[in-house]
Amino acid sequence: MIYQYGEQLLPIPFSEWETAREPAIFVTDSKHAPDILEQANIIYENEISLSKIRFCKLETQQECLVSTFCIPKLADVLGSRYRIYLFVNRHNIVIVDDDGFSDRLIYRIQQKKAHQGETKERFLYNYISEFISLDPEILSNYEKRLFQMEEDVIQEKVKNFQHELIPLRRELLTFRSYYDEIMDLGRALEENENGFFIKKHLKYFGTIGDRADRLLSKTNHLLDYAQQIKEAYQSQIDARQNNNMQFLTVISTIFFPLTLITGWFGMNFKNMPGLDNGYSSVVILCILVIILCVIIFKKKRLI
């Protein structure tokens, strides 16, 4: 699909673009990418393999800029990703996308942006910004989930805490790496090493970097918050274990003198006092020892 620069992103037939040769945006798949790059006068000698894309980064070549995007799917952050190539020269932009993700982004831009793509810089700003347009709301949802988890920990309603927290932290770590890459990419575009962009429009790329930086800061805050909740949960577990150990210690301390008494009177020596009729005395002694231990432990607030 081809779009022409202007106040609106207008789809144009390929035959008309061939005649006019005006600057345009091409959206294609990896199968047709070599032919489209040739038509757009972009030389890229490396293999175009979307499956090998692992990061968002910008590569500056002599005749073009080559950017790769590896975008987490909001419905499955830890799963598969959208993988895209983006090529830019002085006049044209070529987007290689096998998932149709870019077509949906451009449609969203058409629906809500007053200034859609009158220049390369404006289009790239709209296009890349659309990657993260929903992310502030997504991060707010993560924050609400953490609030609820903290409340459950305080009220001791914890159930499957680790199973909920670990995937959440992994998703936040994924977002953190992604925002860091987008921030670096925006700054690399702002450097304008090849001089493909108009200087007064470089502010758009700075805005992309700033937005990604704010999202990165928010994500770091959420990760710190998740760590604090984990520590609170662990403290609660430790306190519960300490209480259990304290209870067992109290029970053991009470029964230790009773064990000594029963062991002593169980020796059955010939001249042992009370050997014939000392049962009641031993019982009374044991009861007195238990009462004394309970009084001591209550004074020390151990029970």
C-alpha positions as CSV (number, residue, x, y, z in Angstrom):
1,M,0.0,0.0,0.0
2,I,1.2,3.5,-0.8
3,Y,0.4,6.7,1.0
4,Q,1.3,10.2,-0.2
5,Y,2.6,13.0,2.1
6,G,0.2,15.8,2.8
7,E,-2.3,17.1,5.3
8,Q,-4.0,13.7,5.0
9,L,-2.4,10.3,4.5
10,L,-3.9,9.5,1.2
11,P,-3.7,6.1,-0.4
12,I,-2.5,6.4,-4.0
13,P,-2.4,3.8,-6.8
14,F,1.1,2.6,-7.6
15,S,0.8,3.6,-11.3
16,E,0.0,7.2,-10.4
17,W,3.0,7.3,-8.0
18,E,5.2,5.9,-10.8
19,T,4.1,8.8,-13.0
20,A,4.3,11.6,-10.4
21,R,7.3,10.3,-8.4
22,E,6.2,12.3,-5.4
23,P,7.5,11.4,-1.9
24,A,5.5,8.5,-0.5
25,I,5.1,6.0,2.3
26,F,5.1,2.3,1.3
27,V,3.6,-0.4,3.5
28,T,4.5,-3.9,2.3
29,D,5.3,-7.4,3.5
30,S,8.7,-9.1,3.5
31,K,7.9,-11.0,0.3
32,H,7.5,-7.9,-1.8
33,A,10.0,-5.8,0.2
34,P,13.0,-6.0,-2.3
35,D,10.9,-4.8,-5.2
36,I,9.3,-2.0,-3.2
37,L,12.7,-0.9,-1.9
38,E,14.0,-0.7,-5.5
39,Q,11.0,1.4,-6.5
40,A,11.6,3.7,-3.6
41,N,15.3,4.1,-4.5
42,I,16.5,2.5,-1.3
43,I,19.5,0.2,-1.4
44,Y,19.6,-2.4,1.4
45,E,21.9,-5.4,0.7
46,N,21.2,-7.4,3.8
47,E,18.6,-10.0,4.2
48,I,15.1,-8.9,5.2
49,S,14.1,-11.4,7.9
50,L,11.4,-10.2,10.3
51,S,11.8,-13.3,12.5
52,K,15.3,-12.3,13.4
53,I,14.4,-8.9,14.8
54,R,15.0,-8.9,18.6
55,F,15.3,-5.2,19.4
56,C,14.1,-1.7,18.5
57,K,17.1,0.1,17.1
58,L,18.3,2.5,14.3
59,E,21.1,1.7,11.9
60,T,22.5,4.6,9.8
61,Q,23.7,3.7,6.4
62,Q,25.1,6.0,3.7
63,E,22.0,6.1,1.5
64,C,19.2,5.4,4.1
65,L,18.2,4.8,7.6
66,V,17.2,1.3,8.7
67,S,15.1,0.9,11.8
68,T,13.8,-2.3,13.4
69,F,10.9,-2.5,15.8
70,C,10.2,-5.4,18.2
71,I,6.9,-4.4,19.9
72,P,5.3,-6.3,22.7
73,K,1.7,-7.3,22.1
74,L,-0.4,-5.8,24.9
75,A,-2.7,-8.8,25.0
76,D,0.4,-11.2,25.4
77,V,3.3,-9.2,26.7
78,L,5.5,-12.2,27.3
79,G,4.5,-13.9,24.1
80,S,5.0,-13.1,20.4
81,R,5.8,-9.6,19.2
82,Y,5.1,-7.3,16.2
83,R,8.3,-7.2,14.1
84,I,8.8,-4.4,11.6
85,Y,11.5,-2.9,9.3
86,L,11.4,0.8,8.5
87,F,13.5,2.3,5.8
88,V,13.9,6.1,5.2
89,N,15.8,8.0,2.5
90,R,15.6,11.6,1.5
91,H,12.2,11.2,-0.2
92,N,10.4,8.0,0.8
93,I,9.6,5.7,3.7
94,V,9.2,1.9,3.3
95,I,7.6,-0.1,6.1
96,V,7.9,-3.9,6.0
97,D,5.3,-5.6,8.2
98,D,3.9,-9.1,7.8
99,D,1.2,-8.8,10.5
100,G,-0.8,-5.9,9.2
101,F,0.0,-4.0,12.4
102,S,1.2,-0.9,10.5
103,D,-1.9,-0.7,8.4
104,R,-4.0,-0.6,11.6
105,L,-1.7,2.1,13.1
106,I,-2.0,4.3,10.0
107,Y,-5.8,3.8,10.0
108,R,-5.8,5.0,13.7
109,I,-3.7,8.0,12.8
110,Q,-6.1,8.8,10.0
111,Q,-9.0,8.7,12.4
112,K,-7.7,10.8,15.2
113,K,-4.8,13.0,14.0
114,A,-5.4,16.4,12.5
115,H,-1.8,16.6,11.1
116,Q,-1.2,13.1,9.8
117,G,1.9,13.1,7.5
118,E,2.6,16.3,5.7
119,T,6.4,15.6,6.2
120,K,8.5,12.6,6.9
121,E,9.2,13.9,10.4
122,R,5.6,14.3,11.2
123,F,4.6,10.9,9.9
124,L,7.4,9.1,11.7
125,Y,6.4,11.0,14.9
126,N,2.8,9.9,14.5
127,Y,3.7,6.4,13.6
128,I,6.2,5.7,16.4
129,S,4.1,7.6,19.0
130,E,1.2,5.3,18.1
131,F,3.3,2.3,19.4
132,I,3.1,3.7,22.9
133,S,-0.2,5.7,22.8
134,L,-2.0,3.1,24.9
135,D,0.8,2.4,27.3
136,P,0.1,5.0,30.0
137,E,-3.3,3.4,30.5
138,I,-1.7,-0.1,30.5
139,L,0.8,1.0,33.2
140,S,-2.1,2.5,35.3
141,N,-3.8,-0.9,35.2
142,Y,-0.5,-2.5,36.4
143,E,-0.5,0.0,39.2
144,K,-4.1,-0.8,40.2
145,R,-3.2,-4.5,40.3
146,L,-0.2,-3.8,42.6
147,F,-2.5,-1.7,44.8
148,Q,-4.8,-4.6,45.2
149,M,-2.0,-7.1,45.9
150,E,-0.7,-4.8,48.6
151,E,-4.1,-4.5,50.1
152,D,-4.4,-8.3,50.1
153,V,-1.0,-8.6,51.8
154,I,-2.1,-6.1,54.5
155,Q,-5.4,-8.0,55.1
156,E,-3.6,-11.4,55.0
157,K,-5.8,-12.5,52.1
158,V,-2.8,-13.6,50.1
159,K,-3.5,-16.5,47.8
160,N,-1.1,-17.6,44.9
161,F,0.9,-14.4,45.6
162,Q,4.1,-15.6,43.9
163,H,2.1,-16.9,40.9
164,E,0.6,-13.4,40.4
165,L,3.6,-11.3,41.1
166,I,6.3,-13.1,39.1
167,P,4.6,-12.8,35.7
168,L,3.7,-9.2,36.5
169,R,7.3,-8.3,37.2
170,R,8.4,-10.1,34.0
171,E,5.9,-8.1,32.0
172,L,7.1,-4.8,33.6
173,L,10.8,-5.8,32.9
174,T,9.8,-6.4,29.2
175,F,8.2,-2.9,29.0
176,R,11.2,-1.4,30.7
177,S,13.6,-2.8,28.0
178,Y,11.2,-1.8,25.3
179,Y,10.9,1.9,26.4
180,D,14.6,2.1,26.8
181,E,15.1,1.0,23.2
182,I,12.4,3.4,21.9
183,M,14.0,6.3,23.9
184,D,17.4,5.5,22.3
185,L,15.8,5.2,18.9
186,G,14.1,8.6,19.2
187,R,17.4,10.2,20.2
188,A,19.2,8.6,17.3
189,L,16.6,10.0,14.9
190,E,17.0,13.4,16.5
191,E,20.8,13.3,15.8
192,N,19.9,13.4,12.1
193,E,23.3,12.0,11.1
194,N,22.5,11.7,7.4
195,G,20.7,15.0,7.2
196,F,17.5,13.4,5.9
197,F,15.3,15.5,8.2
198,I,14.5,19.2,8.4
199,K,16.2,20.6,11.5
200,K,13.1,22.5,12.7
201,H,11.2,19.3,12.7
202,L,13.7,17.3,14.8
203,K,11.7,18.3,17.9
204,Y,9.2,15.6,17.0
205,F,11.9,12.9,17.6
206,G,12.9,14.5,20.9
207,T,9.2,14.3,22.0
208,I,9.3,10.6,21.2
209,G,12.3,10.2,23.4
210,D,10.8,12.2,26.2
211,R,7.5,10.2,26.2
212,A,9.5,6.9,26.2
213,D,11.6,8.3,29.1
214,R,8.5,9.1,31.1
215,L,7.1,5.6,30.5
216,L,10.4,4.1,31.5
217,S,10.4,6.1,34.8
218,K,6.8,5.0,35.5
219,T,7.8,1.4,34.8
220,N,10.8,1.6,37.1
221,H,8.5,3.0,39.8
222,L,6.2,0.1,39.4
223,L,9.0,-2.4,39.6
224,D,10.2,-0.8,42.8
225,Y,6.7,-0.9,44.2
226,A,6.4,-4.5,43.3
227,Q,9.6,-5.2,45.1
228,Q,8.3,-3.4,48.2
229,I,5.1,-5.5,48.1
230,K,7.2,-8.7,47.8
231,E,9.3,-7.6,50.8
232,A,6.1,-6.9,52.8
233,Y,4.8,-10.3,51.9
234,Q,8.1,-12.0,52.8
235,S,8.1,-10.1,56.1
236,Q,4.6,-11.4,56.8
237,I,5.7,-15.0,56.0
238,D,8.7,-14.5,58.3
239,A,6.6,-13.2,61.1
240,R,4.2,-16.1,60.8
241,Q,7.1,-18.6,60.9
242,N,8.5,-16.8,63.9
243,N,5.2,-17.1,65.7
244,N,5.1,-20.8,64.9
245,M,8.6,-21.3,66.1
246,Q,7.8,-19.3,69.3
247,F,4.8,-21.5,70.0
248,L,6.8,-24.7,69.5
249,T,9.5,-23.3,71.7
250,V,7.0,-22.5,74.5
251,I,5.5,-26.0,74.2
252,S,8.9,-27.6,74.3
253,T,9.9,-25.5,77.3
254,I,6.8,-26.6,79.2
255,F,7.3,-30.3,78.5
256,F,11.0,-30.3,79.1
257,P,10.7,-30.3,83.0
258,L,7.8,-32.7,82.7
259,T,10.0,-35.1,80.7
260,L,12.7,-34.7,83.4
261,I,10.3,-35.5,86.2
262,T,8.8,-38.6,84.4
263,G,12.3,-39.8,83.5
264,W,13.4,-39.3,87.1
265,F,10.5,-41.2,88.7
266,G,10.6,-43.8,86.0
267,M,14.0,-45.2,87.1
268,N,12.4,-47.5,89.7
269,F,15.3,-47.5,92.1
270,K,14.8,-49.7,95.2
271,N,15.1,-46.9,97.7
272,M,13.4,-44.2,95.7
273,P,11.0,-42.0,97.9
274,G,7.3,-42.4,96.9
275,L,8.0,-45.5,94.9
276,D,5.0,-47.3,96.3
277,N,2.4,-44.5,96.5
278,G,3.9,-41.4,94.8
279,Y,1.7,-41.2,91.7
280,S,-0.6,-38.4,93.0
281,S,2.5,-36.4,94.1
282,V,4.1,-36.6,90.7
283,V,0.8,-35.5,89.0
284,I,0.5,-32.5,91.4
285,L,4.2,-31.6,90.8
286,C,3.7,-31.7,87.0
287,I,0.6,-29.5,87.2
288,L,2.5,-27.0,89.4
289,V,5.4,-26.9,86.9
290,I,2.9,-26.2,84.0
291,I,1.2,-23.4,85.9
292,L,4.6,-21.8,86.8
293,C,5.8,-22.0,83.2
294,V,2.5,-20.4,82.0
295,I,2.8,-17.5,84.5
296,I,6.5,-16.9,83.5
297,F,5.7,-16.9,79.7
298,K,2.7,-14.5,80.2
299,K,4.9,-12.1,82.1
300,K,7.4,-12.2,79.3
301,R,4.6,-11.9,76.7
302,L,5.6,-15.1,75.0
303,I,2.0,-16.4,75.0
